[in-house]
Amino acid sequence: MVAAPSTRENLMRDPSTQTPCCITLGRRQLLGLSTAAVASTLLLPGRALAGALTAEQREKLSPDQILEIMRKGNERFARGERKNRDYLREQRASASGQHPAAVLLSCIDSRAPAEVVMDLGLGDVFNARVAGNIVNDDIAGSIEFATKVAGAKVVLVMGHTACGAIKGAIDGAQLGNLTGLLAKIKPAVDATTYSGERSSKDAKFVDAVARKNVELTKARLLEMSPVVQELVTAKKVRVAGAMYDLVTARIDFFS
């Protein structure tokens, strides 16, 4: 008899690590599992079922479980223990439909690709990327689609250390359309309490502003979107924040 997994990290499947009996688990058996069992079997680094996340699998997960999966995935990434996955199989499985568990709002920085640093697979999450992970009408609309229409249960706003957009906002940089984008970050600069040098040359100040920007972006999203606010009030969706450290590769999640 194969022992059932005891942790909840299987959103990103790796069929190569599974035993045959896990791979052949039937749909009827799956639907009979408890919520905890589904979290254990479906969201671990070695995916029990090959292919993309299904609507039935996602339905059995709570927002807290989804966030825990992301934490565990980042822990693997930071340890250099990311699992091999069959992206082509995930692509084929998701080609006819998608059921992502979360929607991420993250920065365009090439060093902070959210799906990679959380060890996620194709079809696991939506990801809206924009410099400084700011929110505007288009981003808010995208998040409304991801949650209200497509069923994602978590909205995660993720900033990162040493963010160039944050530095630009601190310096008051001006460049074409970028000027207006940086203006959306300026409130975070003003709202950050800091006793040291309030300069883009002070790495700790830059990171403090980046974290404040995540907090204000979360609040701004809820102000802009009655749709998302209604889902949060109904406890159908959770909005959370995170900061990714470019040096340590670790993510700090916060409410």
C-alpha positions, 0 to 999 in steps of 0.5 A: 500500500502506498502511503498518502502524502502528508503535505499540501504542495501539489499544485504543480504536478511532476508525474515522473515522481509518482507511483503508477497507482497515483497516476491512475487515480480515477475521477470518481475516486478524486471527487470523493476525497476530502479537501485536505486530501485533495490539497495533499494529492494535487498540489505537491511538487510531484503531481499525483495526476498528470496535466493541468489543474481542473475545476474540480480540483480547484474547488476543493482548495481554500484560499489559505491552502493555495497560498500555502502551496505557493509558500512551499513552492518558493521554499523548494525554489530557494533550496534549488529543489525544483521538480522536473515537470512535463510542460508539454503535457500541461500545455496539452491538458490546458489547451481546451480550458483553464482553471487557475487557482490564483491571479498574481500582480507582479513586476516586469523585472526579468529576475522575478518571474512569479511562476518560476520562483514559486515552482508553478506550472502551466495553467496554475495561475494568471499573472498580470505583470507591470513595472512596479506592480501597480494597479490601473483600470486595465489591471483591475479589469483583468483581476475581475475576470480572473476571479469573478469569471474564471474562478481564481480564489487568491489575488497576490500582489508581489513586489521585489527588492531593488525594484527599478520602478521604485527607485524611479519613483523615489527619484522623480524620474520622467520618461514618456509614458513611464512618468505617469506610471511612476506617479502611481508609486509616489504615494508609497514613497510619501507614506513610507516611514523611514529614519535613514536616508530617503534616497534610491541609493539607500537599499533599505529605503527602496525595499521599504517603499516597495513593501508599502507599495504592495500594501497600497496596491492591495488597498487601491484594488479593493477601492477600484473594484466593487467586484473584487471587494464583494468576493473578498467580503463573501470569503470567496477570494483572499487578497494577499501581498508578498515581497520577493528577495532577489538575493535570497530567492525567498518570498515573504508573504503577508496579509 
